[in-house]
Amino acid sequence: MLLAQPDGSPRLHSSPAIKTVVTAAQKSVRAAGLDPVSDPVEARYQWAHEMAESGVRGGCGHTVTISDRLDAVLTHRIWGWVAFAAVLGLMFSASSPSRNTRWIGSMPSWTGWAATSPL
């Protein structure tokens, strides 16, 4: 485990062989003009930036697809709710019997049975 002492020098809690290897690696990193603390962090941020850039579509060559247009409508503040209500209405009208409405007349009989039957 690498811990810093008050003077900034590393304090290693491990075998002497590991201590010599880590100390040599730190000296070579510093000799190359790199900061062993901030450079790995900056490298991670650079990698994250590159990954984000590769996942984002954009630029002059981007064509708007049907999926992009549907997303724009379905996630709109107003038109999204209108589309949602239309889909729900369509599903409700497709699932309810339009000509056979006898089930409505039988509703009081089975609701009364459900209310009086033991659980």
C-alpha positions in Angstrom: 0.0 0.0 0.0 1.4 3.4 -1.0 0.9 6.2 1.6 2.5 9.6 1.6 4.6 10.7 4.5 4.4 14.3 5.8 7.4 15.3 3.7 5.7 13.9 0.6 7.9 10.9 0.1 6.1 7.6 -0.4 5.8 5.2 2.5 5.4 1.6 1.4 4.0 -1.2 3.5 5.2 -4.3 1.8 8.2 -6.4 1.0 11.5 -4.7 0.2 11.4 -6.1 -3.4 8.1 -4.4 -4.1 9.4 -1.2 -2.5 12.4 -1.1 -4.8 10.3 -1.8 -7.9 7.7 0.9 -7.0 10.4 3.5 -6.2 12.2 2.8 -9.4 8.9 3.1 -11.4 8.1 6.4 -9.7 11.6 7.8 -10.4 11.3 6.8 -14.1 7.9 8.4 -14.4 9.2 11.7 -12.8 12.4 11.5 -15.0 10.1 11.4 -18.1 8.6 14.7 -17.0 5.2 13.2 -16.0 3.3 13.8 -12.9 2.4 10.4 -11.3 -0.7 11.9 -9.6 -2.4 14.1 -12.1 -1.4 12.5 -15.4 -3.4 9.2 -14.9 -6.5 11.3 -14.0 -6.1 13.5 -17.1 -5.6 10.3 -19.2 -8.9 8.9 -17.8 -10.7 12.2 -18.6 -9.3 12.2 -22.1 -10.4 8.6 -22.7 -13.9 9.4 -21.4 -14.1 12.4 -23.7 -13.1 10.3 -26.7 -15.7 7.7 -25.8 -18.4 10.3 -25.5 -17.4 11.9 -28.8 -17.5 8.5 -30.6 -21.0 7.8 -29.3 -22.6 11.2 -30.2 -24.0 11.6 -33.7 -23.4 14.9 -35.3 -21.7 16.9 -37.9 -22.7 17.8 -41.4 -23.2 14.2 -42.7 -25.9 13.3 -40.2 -29.2 12.5 -41.9 -32.5 12.6 -39.9 -34.0 9.1 -39.7 -37.5 8.0 -39.1 -36.5 7.0 -35.6 -35.2 10.5 -34.9 -38.5 12.0 -36.1 -40.6 9.6 -34.0 -38.4 10.4 -31.0 -38.9 14.1 -31.5 -42.7 13.7 -31.6 -43.1 11.1 -28.9 -40.9 12.9 -26.4 -42.4 16.3 -27.0 -44.1 18.0 -24.0 -47.5 18.2 -25.7 -47.5 15.9 -28.7 -46.1 13.0 -26.7 -49.1 13.0 -24.4 -51.4 13.3 -27.4 -49.7 10.3 -29.0 -49.9 8.4 -25.7 -53.6 9.0 -25.3 -54.2 8.0 -28.9 -52.4 4.7 -28.4 -54.3 4.0 -25.1 -57.6 4.9 -26.8 -56.8 2.6 -29.7 -55.9 -0.3 -27.4 -59.0 0.2 -25.3 -61.3 0.4 -28.4 -59.6 -2.7 -29.8 -60.0 -4.7 -26.6 -63.6 -3.8 -25.8 -66.4 -5.6 -27.6 -68.1 -3.0 -29.8 -71.3 -4.9 -30.6 -71.5 -7.4 -27.7 -72.3 -5.3 -24.6 -74.1 -8.0 -22.6 -71.2 -8.2 -20.2 -72.2 -4.7 -18.9 -75.6 -6.0 -18.0 -74.1 -9.0 -16.1 -71.7 -6.8 -14.2 -73.9 -6.2 -11.1 -74.4 -10.0 -10.6 -70.7 -10.9 -10.5 -69.7 -7.8 -8.6 -72.2 -8.7 -5.9 -70.9 -12.3 -5.8 -67.3 -10.9 -5.5 -68.3 -8.7 -2.6 -70.1 -11.4 -0.7 -67.7 -14.3 -1.3 -65.1 -15.2 1.4 -61.5 -14.5 0.5 
